[in-house]
């Protein structure tokens, strides 16, 4: 089966100008290639930052591979944060490090339906002035499904595009300990949220010759857990431009993009909690390399603008690595 370049662009972005552009030469869209920033995970998709860190499952890091449309693999991502040890302006800053290792897969059920599953293991550490704290364990498992609602005919056009809509659930498989964050700014220093949460998503893919543009939107609806704590709903978005370079045995796909997250305030016992909402806007650069059925990817996300917890918390950077086997 021919390799296909597939790029996801948000359903809110206007395509009329692009579609009207004159086509130089016809080409075959290469559908083996799916790049998602919401995945860009996808976003890859889910939340990278339950304000911030605990149930990171993909969010603006994306939910799919640039090279493999259907795959099973392992993904690792690291998030570096700094936050105040207390809520006062003179409280000392502490370093917080979130490490997530995922088993992830994207499996077709039919030509129009795909299932994505994320099984994370969390290992988080924060450094206080008087010592350090570490928590680890199974995180919240996420299962999502997407349905192709629009797709241009293949092999007959110069510009190829596809729109997918979907949804999913995040299961409360990770441990939530409300007492561990008493008096601290970052309430997301958890292995899991302890709640059953819901995900809505849209992905759009656009490709032209060796170029591709992938964009996504996803929205996380979060519920109250058994400890009467509820993380705020979260909106993720992103768009990534990539270029495919092919040789006899290797495929190289460099990428450059943006991603953002907006999250509402957390709630506890029916009361909105101060300094728990915020937003952040990232730049993203990465590459994926493929040979035969294997692919290896890496990307870095650097904040351009952020407003986290009323300025009491800041993101330093994020790093992602993945190794996939094409199905």
N, C-alpha and C positions, 0 to 999 in steps of 0.2 A: 504493500500500500504506500502510495506517494506521501512524503512528508508534507504537511500543510501549515502555512503560517496563519495563526488565528489570533486576533487581538481583540481585547474586550474594551469597549468604550461605553461610558454611561449613557443610559437611555435619555438623560436630560440634555445631552450635548447635541448640537445641530449638525446634521450631516448633509444638508442640501448643497452647500457650497462645494463640499468635497466631491459629492456624487456628480455634480455638474462639470467638474474639471475634465478636460480632454484626456483620454487614455492613450498613453504612448504605444504600448504593445500588450496584447492579451497575455495572461499568465494563468497558471493553475494555482488557486489558493491551496496552501499546504496545511491541511487541518490537523496534522500531528502536532503542530506547534500551537500551544495555548499559553498565552502569558497573562497572568492576572495579578493585579496589584491590590486587590482586595483581600483579594486575595490579594494586595496591593492590596492577599492573600489574598484578591480575592479578594489587596487586600488583598488571598490566598483567601477568609472573612471572619467573623466573630470579633471579640474585643481584645485588643492588645492591652487594655489599660483600665480595668475596673477601678480606676482612680487610685492608684495605678499599679497594675502588674499581676494581680492574683490569678485571674482566669484567662490569661493570655492564650489565645488559641489560633491566631492568625491575623485577624483584623486588617489593619492597613499593610501587613506584610504579605497578605494574599493567601489563597486557598488552592492554587493550582500551579502546575509547572509551566515554564515557558516552552519547553521542548516536548514534554509528554502530555498528551491530552488525557490519557487514561494510564494510571500508574499506581504503584504502591511504593512507599519509601520511608525515610527517616529525615526529620527536619529538626534543627536546633536553632533557637534564637535567644539572644542575650539583650537585656535592657538595663541601662545604667541610669539611675536617678539620684538626685540629691534632695533632701527635704529637711525642714527644721525639726529638731527634736521636741519642740513644744510649739505652742501657738503664739508666742511672743516674738517681736521683731529682733530681739537680742538672743533668742534661743540658738544654740549651736547647730551647724549643719551636720547631717549624717549621710553617709553613702549607702545606697541600697542597690543591690545587684539581683536581678531576676533571671534565672536560667530555666529554660523550658526545652525539653526534648520530646518530640512528638513522633508517634507512628501515624502516618497519614496516607490516605488513599483516595483516588477518584475513579469510580467504577461505573461503566455504562450499563443501564438496565434495558435500554432500547435506543434507537437512533436519536431520540429527542430527550431522553431522561438520563441524568447522571446522579449518582449518589457520592457524597464526600463524607469521609469520617476522619476525625481527629482525636487521638488518644494521647494526652500529654502527661508527662512526669515533671513536676516542679521541684526546683531546688533554689531557695531564695536566702540571701544573707544581707544583713544590715549591720553597719559599724557605728556603735555609739561611742561617746567620749570615754565611757567606763567599761567597754567590752563589746562583744558582738552577739548576734542572734541568728540562728539558722532554722529554717523550716523546710521540709521536703515531703514528697509523697505524690500519689496519683492525683492529677488535677481533674477538672470537669471535662467529660467526654462530650464532643459535639458531633451531631449527625445532620447533614443537610441534603436537600435534593433540588436540582435545577431542571427546568423544562424549556426547551427551545421554542419560543413563540414566533420567531421570524428568522429566516435564513435565505440568503440569495442563492440562486442556482449555481452549483459548482462547475468549474471547468468551462464556463461560457462568458465570464465577465472579467473585467480588469480589476475592479474594486470589489472585494468580498466583505460582507458584514453579517453579523448574527447577534440576535438579542435573546438573552435567557433571563427568566425570572424564577425565583425559588424561595425556599424558606427552610427552617430547621429548628432544632432544639439543642440546648446545652443542659446536660444532665448534672444533678448535684452530687457527683461522685467524689469531688475533692472536699477535704475537711475545711470547715470554717470555724475559727475560734475568735469570738468577739472580744474576749478579755485581753488578747495579745496586743491589741492596738489602742488600749486605753490611754488617752492623753497624748497620742501621737498624730501627726498630720496625715500620713499616708495610710488610709484605711484599707488599701488594696494589698497590703503585705499578708497574703493568705495563700493557701494551696488551692482553695476553691471558694466559690461564693455561697455555697450551701443552698442555692435556689435553682428552680427550674426556669430557664430563660428561653426566649423565643427570638428567632432571627428571620428577617425579611431581606432579600437581596435582589439586585439587578446587575447584570453583566452585559456589556456590549463589546463586540470584537470587530475590528476593522483592519483589513490588510491590503496592501498595494505593492506589487512586486516583492522586493526584499524588506520593505518597511512595514511596520505594524504599530498600531495604537490600541492600547487596552485600557479600559476604564471601568469603574464599578461604583456602586452605592450599596451600603448595607446598614440596617437599623436593628439594634438589639433591644428587645423589650424584656426588662428584668423584673422579677417578682420578689416578694418578701420571703426570707428564709425562716426556718423554725426558731431562730434566735431573734425574730422581730426586726431584722436588719434587711434593708433593700438598697442595693447599688442602683445608681441612676441610669436611666436609659442612655444608649450611646449610638451616635451616628458616625459612620466611617465612610470615607470617599477616597478615590485615588485615580490617577491616570499615568500610564507609562508608555513611552516611545521606545521601540526596539528595532534593531537591524539584524537580519539573519545572514551569516557568512557560512557557506558550506564548502567542504573539500571532499575528497574521495571517501574518507572514513570518519571525519569529524564535522561537528556542527557547533558554531560559536554564535551566541546571541547576547551582545552587549545591550544594556538598557539604561534609560535615564527617565526619572519620573518624579511625581509629587504625590503626597498622601496627607490626609488630615483626619482628625478625630474631634468630635464635640460630645461632651457628656454632661448630663444633668446632675443635680444634687442627689446625694444619698439620703435615705430616710431611715429613721429608727423610732420604733414605738409610735408611728404615725406622725413624727415630726421631721421636717426638713433640716438636715445638718449643714451648718455653715462651712465654707471653705472646702467643699467636696465636689464642686462643679468645675468645668474648665474646658479649654480647647487647645489644640496643638496642630501645627502645620509643618510637614517634613519635606525635605528633598530626599531623593532616593537614587542610588547608583548601584549597578550590579552586573553580573554576567552569568550565563549558564552555558555549560559545555557538554555536548553529548557524543557518545560513540556506541554503536550498536543499540542495545536496549537500555543502556545505563546513561544517566546524566548527573552532573554535579553542578550545583548553583551556589552563588554567594551574593549577598547584597548588604549595603550599609545605608542606614537612614539617619540623617542629621536634622535637628530641629531648626527651622527658619524663624518661626514665631510661636510663642507659647504663653498661656495664662493658666497655670495649674494651681488649684487650691489657694486662690487669692495671692499668688506669688510666693507661697510658703513651700513650694515644691517645683523642681525643674527636671526635665529630661535632658540627659547628656548626649546619648546616641543609642542606636539599636543595630545589632548585627545578626544576620540570618545566614544559615548554611543548610543545604539539603542534598541528599543522595537518593535518587529514584530509579526504579526499574519499570520500564514501559510494559504495559499489559497488551 
